[in-house]
């Protein structure tokens, strides 16, 4: 499982952990784990250096969906690529670590819950 940037038919750019969905020894789709839509909110051009910078926002791809793993058929994926380093670090830090910390806290709370025992 690796972190990829996917473009889907709707034009959305989605960053997620990606797993292949295999049936009869062929890839029929992908599982997107903790998918987030990548939105570029502002493009800043620097005329002096000729470079550009972006303001990027990550938001849940299916915010009202239950679970963290969503199947997507191959014909809905336009392309998969490696995200730029800054986007990958942002996703790992803001999405994966935060989610893992919440999951760990929930496990600890369940283990320490007097009413649950």
C-alpha positions in Angstrom: 0.0 0.0 0.0 1.4 3.4 -1.0 0.3 7.0 -1.0 -0.8 8.1 -4.5 -2.4 11.0 -6.1 -5.4 9.9 -8.2 -7.3 11.8 -10.8 -10.9 10.5 -11.2 -13.4 11.0 -14.0 -15.0 13.9 -12.2 -11.7 15.7 -12.4 -11.1 15.6 -8.7 -7.5 15.0 -7.5 -7.6 12.6 -4.5 -4.7 11.7 -2.3 -5.0 8.4 -0.4 -3.3 5.2 0.5 -4.0 3.0 -2.5 -4.4 -0.8 -2.6 -5.1 -2.9 -5.7 -8.4 -4.7 -5.9 -7.6 -8.0 -7.6 -10.0 -10.5 -9.1 -8.9 -13.5 -11.2 -5.3 -12.2 -11.2 -6.1 -8.9 -12.7 -6.6 -5.4 -11.2 -10.3 -4.5 -11.4 -10.2 -1.5 -9.1 -8.5 0.2 -6.2 -9.3 0.7 -2.6 -8.7 4.3 -1.5 -7.9 4.4 2.2 -8.5 7.7 4.0 -9.0 9.6 0.7 -8.9 13.4 0.6 -9.7 15.8 -2.2 -6.8 18.1 -2.9 -8.1 21.6 -3.5 -5.8 24.4 -4.8 -7.3 27.5 -3.3 -4.8 30.1 -4.6 -2.1 30.3 -7.1 0.7 32.8 -6.4 3.0 33.7 -9.2 6.4 35.2 -8.3 7.5 37.3 -11.3 11.0 37.8 -10.0 11.8 34.1 -9.7 9.4 32.8 -12.3 8.1 30.3 -9.7 4.7 29.6 -8.3 3.2 28.6 -5.0 -0.2 27.1 -4.1 -2.4 27.2 -1.1 -3.6 23.6 -0.7 -6.5 22.3 1.3 -7.3 18.7 2.0 -10.9 17.7 2.7 -12.5 14.2 3.0 -13.5 12.7 -0.3 -16.7 11.1 1.0 -17.3 13.1 4.2 -20.6 11.3 5.1 -19.4 7.8 4.2 -18.9 5.2 6.9 -15.5 3.7 7.2 -12.1 4.7 5.8 -11.7 2.3 2.8 -13.6 3.0 -0.4 -13.6 0.8 -3.6 -13.2 2.5 -7.0 -13.3 0.6 -10.3 -10.4 1.0 -12.7 -12.5 2.8 -15.3 -13.1 5.7 -12.9 -9.4 6.3 -12.4 -7.9 8.5 -15.1 -4.4 8.4 -13.7 -2.3 7.6 -10.6 0.9 9.4 -9.8 3.3 10.0 -7.0 2.3 13.2 -5.1 4.9 16.0 -4.7 6.9 15.6 -1.5 5.2 18.6 0.3 1.7 17.2 -0.4 2.7 13.7 0.7 4.1 15.1 4.0 1.0 17.2 4.5 -1.2 14.1 4.0 0.9 11.9 6.3 1.0 14.6 9.0 -2.5 16.0 8.9 -4.6 13.0 7.9 -2.8 9.8 8.7 -1.2 10.7 12.0 -4.3 12.5 13.3 -6.5 9.6 12.4 -4.1 7.1 13.9 -3.9 9.1 17.1 -7.7 9.3 17.4 -8.0 5.5 16.8 -5.3 4.9 19.5 -7.2 7.2 21.9 -10.5 5.3 21.2 -8.8 2.0 22.0 -7.4 3.4 25.3 -10.7 4.9 26.2 -12.5 1.5 25.6 -9.9 -0.3 27.6 -10.2 2.1 30.5 -14.0 2.5 30.4 -15.5 1.3 33.7 -19.0 1.0 32.3 -17.7 -1.2 29.4 -16.2 -3.7 31.8 
